[in-house]
Amino acid sequence: MESGESKVSPVIVAIASIILPGMGYLLLGQKWRAFFAGGGIITLFLLGIFFAGIRVINLPGYQDGYLSYVEARRVGEMVHLVPTTQPIVEVREAGRDLAGRAQYAIKRKVPGGVREEITTERPMGHRWVMLYSPMSVLGGNLWFLGQILTGPICLVAGYLSNLAAQAGVAKSYARLADIGALYTAVAGMLNLLVIIDATSRASGKAVRR
Amino acid sequence: MMALLAYAPMLDPLVGGWDYWYLMLLPLALLVSVVYKAMRVEEPKELPRQVTRAFLKFIIAFLLLAAGLWVLMLIVERSV
């Protein structure tokens, strides 16, 4: 089934290619192409993680393995926006301090429980950074746009990266981080080419070379 | 030695990889060649020859780019 009209729908082939690199070719019966294209992409992705460590995959909206929020606090007439990974779960008034300012008792969700604190900065609410400012979050994590094109394996790696971060595994920096990000992002971009190629072969529009 | 004992592959960055980053371009060039040529060629028997040619072209292009940048730096150095 190297040429001509395929019996498999191009949409199914595209979805299969997104789920696992090379699986679209497998549906078309092109096993050797699936092995070399899909295997090459997965090897490239895993080598990137091998060189730079699992934390080379940073899921947007997470910081050190935890969901990242923007919290608004009122200080006098000013409103401060503060990044945090400990969202507020309960706020109640807690009298006044020696200067007569209103105090607030805040309960925050922390790993393994709840932490309480007293502050004069009145909390006004919080939002996940991906809902508050998605473009700036993605802009600070541009490699992810390439990495996510590898499909669910990137999400699995991102989940493992979060677990590693929570366990205290350090990030790589400088050259190794760049090389790892390059490998994983190139793997994703190659997978995009593979998705397009497998889909056009399924619709019988493969370019003759 | 202690860094090597504490090293956990896939979790931590490669120990000693810092000094040999340029060698990491070789597997990158090879795997990009394999994936790209797996898409392009129509017969599996053509693949090894095509991949070898693409890989060598990558390496030659890297070397020419490095030489070109080196010459550019020499010109910039002399002009300032």
Interface residues (C-beta under 8 A of the other chain):
Chain A: E2 W32 R33 F36 A37 G40 I41 T43 L44 L46 L47 I49 F50 F51 A52 G53 I54 A164 V169 A170 S172 A174 R175 L176 A177 I179 G180 L182 Y183 V186 L190 L193 V194 D197 R209
Chain B: A8 P9 M10 L11 D12 P13 L14 G17 W18 W21 M24 P27 L28 L31 V32 V34 V35 Y36 K37 A38 M39 R40 V41 E42 P44 L47
